[in-house]
Amino acid sequence: MSSTSCFVSAVMATESSVWNTCNYNHNVTFFYNLVGKNISVGWTPRDSVVIGLGLTLCVIVVLANLMVMVAILLNRRFHFPIYYLLGNMAAADLFAGVAYANLMLNTGPWTRTLTKEQWYIRGALIDISLTASVANLLAVAVERHQTIITMQLHSNMTKRRVVLLIVCIWVTAIIMGLVPSTFWNCECDLEDCSTVAPLYSRRFLIFWAVLNLLTFFIMVAVYTRIFIYVRYQSRSMSQHTSEMRHNQTVVNLMKTISMVLGAFVICWTPGLMTLLLDGLLGKASHANSYEKYCLVIAECNSLVNPIIYSLRDDEMRRTFKWILCCLCRRGAHQQREPSTVEINSPLPEETLGFVQKSAAQALCKTQDTNDKDGWTDPRV
């Protein structure tokens, strides 16, 4: 009995000593001062302009990626695993736009008012968006590898498996985003504090940067192998028209996805290298002098993908035009007859090239009338 009580007392004493050595009672400002990262006292005109432009960019990012998700939902020709994954990529970019907006609304002099929980949430949102994007790109790489090796355009993956894969991607992203706030931080080891993210552990930043950079290299290697295989198959393929057209479709889709991957690697590598240098060198890396530029580049990546889709994919571009045309028609109709809008009027399925005689629907006259049988009218 006495030995048990002694053991309990020893455990409690150990926990008490650990608690005393940890700095749980210090606020965010303490950690910023510890690593020498200044928190501005007031807003300068330059800061206000930067915040205004940044928030405007975040709104554009959210709307652009929301349009990608709506396009994939409405166009039946996009109802395949690869496009579901690209839609999830757009969801990750949309989430990134929200995360950057939250960062800008809680930066500068506002940082002093943040609790540690709020500060961790601010960083976790960005970590979640990055992890979701990386995991999604890796899933796309694996799906394309398994599909194109058999020279198919779309995989035979069921919708249930795609949904399960998407859920696993977001669960993994959320877990990785919560790691720094739960146990891997520098509150119990002040010498391990980062200069870029003062409450984060430098060892965690090293792990985080190396993991993502290795994932980049793996994806680049997978896509390189796919392109070599497709090129080899193209040379040995017969000159039959249907086979050549199918092969060209596969190559065009691969080029689009590769551009998405390339843009992601280009935009995020500077930021990950900054975190890696900060983790390895600490204050000697002078990471605070250029981290903001890396963050801006990373934020721009969330806007790049919708631009790539609209430039590279004719079907996606036509879908974007159709969505904007429908929004313009609805807005014009509401302005003319705001009280006579019918919500539940079932309409037959129609093609994009069908143009009625009203002036508002004349906006759609420039749409291509070919190959539109795969559309779903959202009002049906």
C-alpha positions, 0 to 999 in steps of 0.5 A: 500500500505504501509503495503504491502511494509512493508511486502515485506521489512520484507521478504527480510530482513528475507531472507538476515539474513538467507543468512548471517547466512548460510555459502554458501561462504565457500569452502570444506576445511573450513568444513573439518577443522571445524569438524577436518577431515584432508585432506592429503597434498600429496600421500604416497606409501600406498595411491597409492597402495590403490587407484590402488587396489580400481580402479582395484576392481571397474573395476572388479565390473563393468565388472562382473555386466555388464555380469550379465545384458547381461546374463539376456538379452540373455537367454530367461529363465531369461525373468521373473520379478524376473530376471529383478529385479535381473538385475536391482540390477546388474545395481545398483551394476554397478552404485556403481562401477562407484560411488566408482571409482569417489570417489577414483579419488576425494579423498585424496589431490584431495579433496582440489580442489573440489568445493562444487557442485563436493563434493555433486555429489561425495556423491550423487552417492554413496547415489543413488547406495545404495538407488537403491539397497535397493529399488530393494531388497525390490521390490524383497522381495514383488514380491517373497512374492506374488508369493510364497504364491501361490506356483508359480515360477514366478509372472504374473507381466507384462513387463510394470509394471516391467519397471514402477517399475524399473523407480520408483526405480531409480527416488526414488534413484535420489531424495534421492541422491539429498536431502543433496545437495538441502536443508538438509545439515549443511551449515546453522548450523555448529554445525550439521556438520558430521565428516564423511561427513563434509557438511552433516547434522548429522540429515540427517545421522540419518534419512538415517541410521535408514530408511535403517536399518528398511528396512533391518529388514522388508526384513528379516522379509518378507523372514523369513515368506516366508521360514516358509510358503514354509517349511510348504507347503513342508511337506503337499505337496504330493510326486508327482515327478513334485510337488517336483521338482517344490518346490525344484526349488522355494526353490533354487531360494529363497536361492539364493535371500536370500544369496544376501540379507544376503550379502547386509545386512552384507556388508552395516550394518557396514557403516550404523551403522557408520553413525548412531553413527556419527549422534548421537555422532558427534566427540565423535564417532571417526567415521573417524578412521574406516569409510574407512574400512566400505566403503571397505566392502560396495564396496565389496558387489557390487562384491558379487552378480555375485559370488553368481549367478555363484555358486548357479544358474547353468543356470546363470553359463552356460550363463556366460561360453557361453558369455566368450566363444563367446568373446574368439571365436570372439577375435580369429577370429578377430586376424586371419581374421581382415578384413573379419568380417561379421556384418550383417550375419543372423545365425540360432538359435543354442544350447550351446552344438553344436560344430563346427570343428574349433579350436576356437569353441572347447572352448565350448566343455565343455558346457552342451548340455541339456536344451539349447533351451532357448538361444538367439544367440546375432548375430541373 
